[in-house]
């Protein structure tokens, strides 16, 4: 039984709106992997740590941070980490620590708990969004509205490109503004600012986050192009799916 035209349009718009969310969060998940820090720390002119972390140190500790964000461990996973023997936090950071041999101070650990909550929540949204798209796709095939579904995917891909294109432009022109805005949305005021001598800043300076925003935007944009214009160039495939859904035999 074919769906009413208005319902097909509504479902198509739902697909369109879900796609940018899924593609953006999928790009975030792709970046939350060891390959990204391996790539990022090797980009030309990436700022060195003036307090002494080598590239190998940064790779070691940043990968542990990524693992913490994705696993089910509590904050002791990071809280039990110490600097190598004979090293400790720089003097500016050390004055606020009871044990200066620990890699992270209490403010940093509190922020990492907040970051983990945001990341875990974002991943739930990603998996839920992908599941909804999958179920809608199944319904589209069974309910004979495959063309509207594919048009929704195509429009969603194009919407992703437009939205992410604007964000990328904003990042290039005024990264500081969008960086502060992002943190004000997801984190309580005063919980996400640190000294340059704190480990989190030594591992992840502002350049790291600027490049990360661009990488996420770029990956999501590429996927958006693939959906928005890849499907557009396959009208024959869309017609075939529509024919299968309506039971036409040619």
N, C-alpha and C positions, 0 to 999 in steps of 0.2 A: 504493500500500500504506500503510495507516494505521499510525502508530507505536504501540508499546505505551504504555499510559496512564502508566506510571511514567516513561518516557523523555520524554513530553510535559511532565509536571510538572517534571522536572529542567531541561529546556530553557526552560520558562517562568520558572523561578526564576533561571536564568542571565541571561535578558533583564532580569528585575526588578533584579538586582544591577548590571548594566552601565549601565542608564539613569541613575541618579544621578551616576555618574562622568562620563558623556558630557554630561549637561545642565549640570553644574557647570563642567566645563572649557570647554564651549561659551560659557557666560556669561563666563568668564575671557577667552576669545578676543574676545568682543564688546567687552569693556572695554578690551582692548589695541588701542585705536584712537584717533585724534586727537579724535573727537567727545567722548570721555569727559573728557579734560583740559579741553576747551573748556567742557564742562558744569560740571565740578567746581570750577574756579577762579572760576566765576561764582556759586557757591552763596552764599546769604546768610551774612555774618560769617566767610567763609573767612579764616583768619589771614594778614595781610600779612607779607612778609619783612622783618624788622627790619634786615637788612644791605643792603637796597636793590634787590632784584629787583622789577621791575614785573610786572604780569600778563602783559604782552607778552613779557618775558624768560622767565617761567615757561613760557608756551605754546611759545615757540621751542625752549627746551632740553629740555622734557619730551617734545615730539614727536620730537626727535632720539633721545632715550633709547628711546622706543617703537620707532622704526625699527631701532635697533641690536638690540633684543631679538628682532626678527622676521627680520632679514636674516642673511646669511652672513658678514658682515664680522668682522674680528678687533677687539681692544680699541682699536686705534689709531683706530678710527672715533670713539671718545669721547676717547681720550688726546691727540689732536691738537687738540682744541678749546681755545680761549683766551677769557678775558674780553674784552669790547670794549676798544679802545685806551684807556689811561688808568685802567683798573680792574684789580684783582687780588683774590685771596682775602683775606678778613678776617684780621686779625693772628693770632687764635687758631689758625686753620687754616694760615696762611702759615708759621708757625714750623716746621712739619713738612714743608715742600715745598722742593724745589730751585728750582723755577720757579713763583713765586706768580701768574704770569699765566695758568697753566693752569686750566681750569675744574674739573677733577677731580684729586684727589691719588691717590697709589698705593693707599691703602686703599679708596677709593671705586671705583677701576677694578677692583681685585681682586674687590670685592663684585659689581660689575656683570657680571663674567665668570661668577660663581657664579649670579647671577639668570638670565642668559641660558641657562645649562645647564639650570636648573630649568624655565624657560619652554619651551625647545625639547623637553625630555623630556615635559612636560605635553601639548604639542601632538601629539607622537607618540602618546601614550596616547589623546588625543581622537580622532585620525584612525583609530587602530586600533579603538577601541571603536565608532565609527560604522560602520566597515567590517564589524565582526563583527555588529552589529545588522542591517545591510543583508543580509549573507549568511544570517543566521538567518531574516530575513523572507522571502528567496527560498526557503529550504528549507521554511519553514512553508507557503508557497503550494504548492510542488511536493509536499511530503510530507503535505499534508492535516492540518496542525495549526495552522491560522490562528487559531482561537479562542484556543488556549493562548498563542500569540505575542502577540496583542493584549491578552490579560489580563495577560501579563508586562509589556507596555508600560504598561498602566494601573496595575498595582501599583508599577512602577518610578517612575512619576510621583508617586504618593502617597508612596512612600518618600522621594523627593527633597524633597517639601514638609515632611515630618516632620523629616528630618535638617537641612535648611536653616533651618527654623523654629527649631529648637533652637539652631543656631549664631548666627542673627540675635539671638535673645534673649540669648545669652551675650555677643555683641559689645556690645549695648546696656547690659548690666549690668556687664561686666568686660572691656572691650576690651584693656586692657593685658596681662591674663593670656593671652588667646588669641593676641595679637600675638607675645608672647615665645615661647609654645609653638610657634607656626607656624615662627618663625625657628630655634628650637632643633632642629626636625625636619629642616629643609632646608639649614641652613647651619652651618658649623663655629663653635663658640663663639668670640666675640671678633672675628669678621670682619664683623659686621653692625651694630656700634654706632659712632656718629659724633658729632662736635661739632655743635652747633646752627648753627655758622658754616660747616660743610661744605656744598658745593653740593647734594648729594643731599637733605639735610634741608631746605635752603632751598626746594628744588623740591617735595619730598614730605614735609611735616610729618605728625605723627601723625594729624591730622584727615583728611588725604587718604586714609590707609590705612583708617581707620575707615569712612569713606564708601565706599571701594572694596569692603571686605568686605560692607557692606550692599547695595551695588549688585549684586555678584556673586550674593549670596544671593537678592536680590529677583528678578533676571532668571531664575535657575535655578528659583526657586519658581513664577514665572508659567508657565514652560514645563512644570513639574511639574503644575500645576493643569490646564493644557490637555490633558496626557496622561491624568492620573488621573481627571479628572471630565469632560473633553470626550468621551473614548471611552465612559465610563460612560453618557452620555446618548444614545449611538448604538448601542443594542443591536441595532437592526434591521440596521445596517451590519455588525456582528459576525456576525450570523446569516447574512447574505448571503455574506460571505467564507467562512464555514464551509461553506455549501452548495456554493459553487463548488469548495472544496477537496475535498469528499467526492463531488462529481459528482452531487448531488441535483438533480433537475429540477423539484421542486415537487410 
